[in-house]
Each structure stands twice: as structure tokens, then as C-alpha cells.
Amino acid sequence: MLAGTLVWELGRDTLSLSPELVERLGLMTSDPDAVHVSAYRDRIVAPDVDGIYERLARSFLHSEPLTNFYALRLADGTTIKVRSSSRWELVGSDKPTRLISVISEVDGAIHSEIEDEFIERLIELRFLAEKLPDKSYRALVDELLEEVWKRRRPA
């Protein structure tokens, strides 16, 4: 199973990748000053790129953790599906400046970014509903979450 970590610093066109990722992607080195962001981006299957960048941009504005699913082309010509759990870090300022993504190969079915984001928002609503004195809101969100769960995992 492919797994590794990607680190990208805002304002630099370089990133660091864990050695296994570098090898499987067919890149020359894992030295952060030698691996260009575009070298990794070029390995992402075209339809996935725009969605990833849009979500990373929104995540930057809100400094919230983010999960992306996308396909990567490996050096041997095969394509694999990966999940990246990303977060922006503050490095010496009040704005995020470093993105750290933990990447792992996905085994089995994956769902669309829109679907995943919808569920993330429902979970946020569930936490908000928990704070309200009127528990009927919590019940409504629970029903929605249960329905979404059934659709994703049919009996």
C-alpha cells in the first residue's frame, strides 16, 4: 500500500515527499529543494486537480483540516486512488504557511469530493445542534446523517 507525507511551503515552488512516494511516482529525489510542486501535480489524474486546488484554497481561508480523494499515476503506468488528510500550519505568523498532507492508498470504493464535503458539513451541523437547547435540531441532523450513511453503505 502506498503511503507517505507531502509538505509544501507557501511562496515556494518546492515540496518534500517521503522517499516511498518519490520512488513510486518516479521522481528523481525527495530533497525539498529539488522536487517541484508541478512534478507532483502532474501525477494527479487531470479531472481531480481542479477540485483539489479549490478545496485546499478554501481550507486555507478557514484553517480547517481537509480530506481529498484523487487518483495518482505511478511511474510504472498504473493509477491508484489515494486519500490525503491535509492541514495548514502556522509558521511564524498568524496565517497558514505550510501544508502537510498525509497520503495513503485507498483500498475499496471511494466517494466523490462533493459527497464527502456534504457529510463534513452535516457533522459540523451536528456539533452546532448539540449546543442548542432545542434538541429537535439534533434529531433532524441525526436523521440526515443516518440516511446518508445508509446510502453509502447499502445493507
C-alpha positions as CSV (number, residue, x, y, z in Angstrom):
1,M,0.0,0.0,0.0
2,L,1.3,3.4,-0.9
3,A,1.6,5.8,2.0
4,G,3.7,9.0,2.6
5,T,3.7,12.6,3.6
6,L,3.8,15.7,1.4
7,V,5.0,19.1,2.8
8,W,4.6,22.3,0.8
9,E,5.5,25.8,1.9
10,L,3.5,28.7,0.7
11,G,5.6,31.0,-1.5
12,R,8.0,28.2,-2.6
13,D,7.7,26.1,-5.6
14,T,9.2,23.1,-3.9
15,L,7.9,20.4,-1.6
16,S,9.2,17.4,0.3
17,L,7.8,13.9,-0.2
18,S,8.6,10.8,1.8
19,P,11.1,8.5,-0.1
20,E,8.5,5.8,-0.9
21,L,6.2,8.3,-2.6
22,V,9.2,9.7,-4.6
23,E,10.2,6.2,-5.8
24,R,6.7,5.1,-6.7
25,L,5.9,8.3,-8.6
26,G,9.2,8.0,-10.5
27,L,10.6,11.3,-9.3
28,M,14.4,11.8,-9.0
29,T,14.8,12.8,-5.4
30,S,13.0,13.6,-2.2
31,D,15.1,16.7,-1.5
32,P,12.7,19.5,-0.8
33,D,14.7,21.9,-2.9
34,A,14.7,19.6,-5.9
35,V,11.1,18.4,-6.1
36,H,8.8,21.0,-7.7
37,V,5.1,21.2,-6.9
38,S,4.3,20.8,-10.6
39,A,6.1,17.4,-10.6
40,Y,3.6,16.1,-8.1
41,R,0.6,17.9,-9.6
42,D,1.4,16.3,-13.0
43,R,1.0,12.9,-11.4
44,I,-2.6,13.7,-10.3
45,V,-5.2,12.5,-12.9
46,A,-6.4,15.6,-14.7
47,P,-10.1,15.7,-13.6
48,D,-9.1,15.6,-10.0
49,V,-6.7,18.6,-10.0
50,D,-9.2,21.5,-10.1
51,G,-11.3,20.1,-7.2
52,I,-8.3,19.5,-5.0
53,Y,-6.9,23.0,-5.5
54,E,-10.3,24.7,-4.9
55,R,-10.8,22.8,-1.7
56,L,-7.2,23.5,-0.5
57,A,-7.8,27.2,-1.1
58,R,-11.0,27.1,0.9
59,S,-9.3,25.2,3.6
60,F,-6.5,27.8,3.8
61,L,-9.1,30.5,4.4
62,H,-10.7,28.7,7.3
63,S,-7.6,26.8,8.5
64,E,-9.7,23.6,8.8
65,P,-8.4,20.0,8.2
66,L,-9.3,18.6,4.9
67,T,-9.7,15.2,3.3
68,N,-9.3,14.8,-0.5
69,F,-9.7,11.7,-2.7
70,Y,-7.9,11.6,-6.1
71,A,-6.1,9.4,-8.5
72,L,-2.3,9.3,-9.0
73,R,-0.3,8.0,-12.0
74,L,2.6,5.9,-10.8
75,A,6.0,5.5,-12.6
76,D,5.0,2.0,-13.8
77,G,2.0,3.5,-15.6
78,T,-0.7,2.2,-13.2
79,T,-3.2,4.5,-11.5
80,I,-4.1,4.3,-7.8
81,K,-6.7,6.1,-5.7
82,V,-5.4,8.0,-2.7
83,R,-6.8,9.8,0.3
84,S,-4.9,12.8,1.6
85,S,-5.6,14.3,5.1
86,S,-4.3,17.8,4.9
87,R,-3.8,20.6,7.3
88,W,-2.3,24.1,7.1
89,E,0.3,25.0,9.8
90,L,1.2,28.4,11.1
91,V,4.9,29.0,10.8
92,G,5.9,32.3,12.5
93,S,2.8,34.3,11.6
94,D,-0.9,34.4,12.1
95,K,-1.6,33.0,8.6
96,P,-1.1,29.4,7.5
97,T,2.1,29.0,5.6
98,R,2.8,25.2,5.3
99,L,0.6,22.5,4.1
100,I,1.1,19.0,5.4
101,S,-0.7,16.1,3.7
102,V,-0.6,12.5,4.9
103,I,-1.3,10.4,1.8
104,S,-2.5,6.8,1.7
105,E,-3.7,4.5,-0.9
106,V,-7.4,3.7,-0.8
107,D,-8.4,0.1,-0.9
108,G,-12.1,-0.3,-2.0
109,A,-14.8,2.1,-3.1
110,I,-14.4,5.9,-2.7
111,H,-16.9,8.6,-2.8
112,S,-17.0,12.0,-4.6
113,E,-15.4,15.1,-3.1
114,I,-18.8,16.8,-3.1
115,E,-20.4,13.9,-1.2
116,D,-17.5,13.9,1.4
117,E,-17.8,17.6,1.8
118,F,-21.6,17.4,2.3
119,I,-21.0,14.8,5.1
120,E,-18.3,17.0,6.7
121,R,-20.8,19.9,6.8
122,L,-23.5,17.7,8.3
123,I,-21.1,16.6,11.0
124,E,-20.3,20.3,11.7
125,L,-24.1,21.0,11.9
126,R,-24.4,18.1,14.4
127,F,-21.9,19.7,16.7
128,L,-23.7,23.0,16.4
129,A,-27.1,21.4,17.1
130,E,-25.6,19.8,20.2
131,K,-25.2,23.3,21.7
132,L,-28.8,24.3,21.1
133,P,-31.3,24.0,24.0
134,D,-34.0,22.8,21.4
135,K,-33.0,19.1,20.8
136,S,-35.2,18.8,17.8
137,Y,-32.4,20.3,15.6
138,R,-30.1,17.5,16.7
139,A,-32.8,14.9,15.8
140,L,-33.1,16.4,12.3
141,V,-29.4,16.3,11.7
142,D,-29.2,12.7,13.1
143,E,-31.9,11.6,10.7
144,L,-30.0,13.1,7.8
145,L,-26.7,11.5,8.8
146,E,-28.4,8.2,9.2
147,E,-29.9,8.4,5.7
148,V,-26.6,9.4,4.2
149,W,-24.9,6.5,5.9
150,K,-27.5,4.0,4.6
151,R,-27.0,5.3,1.0
152,R,-23.2,5.0,1.3
153,R,-23.3,1.5,2.9
154,P,-26.3,-0.3,1.5
155,A,-27.5,-3.3,3.6
